[in-house]
Amino acid sequence: MNPSDRKPLTPPKNSPRAKKGARTPTLTEFMKPIARGPVDGNAFAVLGAVKRALEKAGQGDKVQEYMAKATSGNYDNLLAVSMEYVDFDLNEEKEGRP
């Protein structure tokens, strides 16, 4: 097949992108906040780090939802839910500390 013979890709007819005037999502809607710095493995430290990362990213409205889901099970559930809401960057120093 010749590259010039290819048709351009178009979204399916029932796709939100195919609708006229559909709003384009912003980049921050696709990116998860990042919890930076070393996080103690203690469950309360993980909860606090995720809460701070959500608030710093302007997603404070998700904190209650996160807390409810994260505390509804065991420690493994806490970690799985936390990774759904934020990315962890454990290599950097905590902000405000030398």
Secondary structure as UniProt FT lines:
FT   HELIX           3..5
FT   TURN            13..14
FT   HELIX           16..18
FT   TURN            20..21
FT   HELIX           27..30
FT   STRAND          34..36
FT   HELIX           43..56
FT   TURN            57..58
FT   HELIX           60..62
FT   HELIX           63..70
FT   TURN            71..72
FT   HELIX           75..85
FT   STRAND          87..89
FT   TURN            90..91
FT   TURN            95..96
//
